């Protein structure tokens, strides 16, 4: 069983997998940033609907967050600032998961604003179901970020050993 565990950990830390995970996460965040960059007022409305950000910070958040997503997405996809970009993406994913979970607990059916800043016109129940799927999707991406961070940590340990 130990041999299987070692092989599994080696596979999870394989550079081939890590590069593809980083590119996929990077592209995902670049794609998510584009509709927000194109229509900041609609994204500001989405942020406001979460009812978590103080009013004076809604507009600045709608202007800054998409550029941050674009920057870290490009960095990760291009393989620069890998650890910083991955940690930033993981942090944003945790933030998104918490924000959507809080609204689920409040029964506040929102459009997440992830890829489309236009209201979908769905029912309350459909939006709640969508929110649950978004949480699952973000948890999956968090697992991908963890794989990339695991690879970085393992490589750093191997470099320290010589």
N, C-alpha and C positions, 0 to 999 in steps of 0.2 A: 504494500500500500504506500510505503514511503517513496518508492521509485516512481509510482504514478503521480504522487503529489509533487515531486520535484519536476517531473516532465511537464505537468500542468502549469506550475509556476514559471518554468522556463518559457513555455509557449505564450503565457500571458505577458511576459516581458520581452518577447521577441521584437526586434526593431521593425520587421516587416509589418507586424500588426500595429505597433505603436504609430508608425508613420501614417498608416491608413486611418486610424482612429483620430489622430490629430487633424488630418485633412478634412475628414467628415465633420468633426465638431466645428472646425473653422468655417467651412462652407455653410453649415447650418446657421451659425451666428451671423455671417455676412448676409445670407438670404433673409434672415429675420430682421436685420437692420434696415433693409432697403425700403419697405413700405412706410416705415416710421420716419425715415429721412425725407421721403417724398411728401408726406402729409403730417407734419408735426401737430397741427391743431387737433386732428382726429386722434392721434396718439395721446395727446394731453387729455382728451376726453376719456380715453380708455383708462389712463392712470387715475383720473379723478373718480371713475366708477369703482375702483378698488376700495376707496374710502380709507386708505392707509397713509397717504402722503398729505402733509399739511398743505392747505390751499396755496400759499405763496411759493411752494416748491414744485407744484405740479408742472408748470410751464418749463421751468429750468430742467426738470427731470426729463420731460419730453424732448428737449433739445440736446441734452448731454448723453442720455442712455443709448440712443441709436448710434451715435458716433463712437462711443465706448465699445458697443457690440461689434461695430464694423472694424475698429482697430484691433481688438483682441482676436476676432475671427480671422482677419487677414494675417496677423502675426502667427497664429497657430497653423493656419493652412500653408503659410510660406516657410514654416519651421524656424521662425525667429522668436526670441523671448518665450520659448516653449513653456518653461515652468511657470513664469509669470502669467502668460496667457491662459494656461490650463487652470491655474489657481483662480484667476479672475472669472473664467467661465464657470468653474465649480461654485464659486461664491454667488454668481448671478443665478445659477440654477437653484441653489438652496433658497435664495431670496424669492425667486419665482414660485417655488414649491410652497414655501411658507405663506406667501401672499395669496395664492389661489386656495390653499387649505383653509386659511382664515375666512375667506369669503364663502367657501363651501360650508364651514361651520355656522356662519351667519345666515346661510340660505340666500346669499346675495349672488344671484346668477348673473355672471358677467361674461363678456367676450374677452378672452385673455389679451388680445392685441399682439399676439406673437408674430403672425405673418400677414395678417390682414387687419387694417385699422378701420374697416367699414363694418357697421353692425350687420350681423348675419340674419336678423329677423327670425330667430328661432324661439321656440317656446321656453318657458322657465325650466322645465324638466330636461329639454334637449341641451340647454346651456349647462345645467348642472352635470349632465352626463359628459359633455365635452370637457368640462373642467376636470373631471376625474381622469379622462384620457390624457389630458395635458400633463397632469401630475405624473401619471405613469410614464409618459414619454420623457419628461424631464428627469425622472428617476433613472430611466435607462441611459440618458445622456450623462447623468452623474456617474453611473457605473463606467461609462467610457472614459470620462475624465479621471476617474480613480485608476483605471488601467494605465493611462498615460503617466500619471503621477507615480504609480508603482514602478514603472519602467525607469523614470528619471531617478527615483530613490535607489533602485537596485544598481543602476549604472554608476551613481555617485559612490555607493559602497564598494563596488568593484574597483573603481579608480582609486579610492582611498587605500585599498589593500595592496595596490601596486600592480 
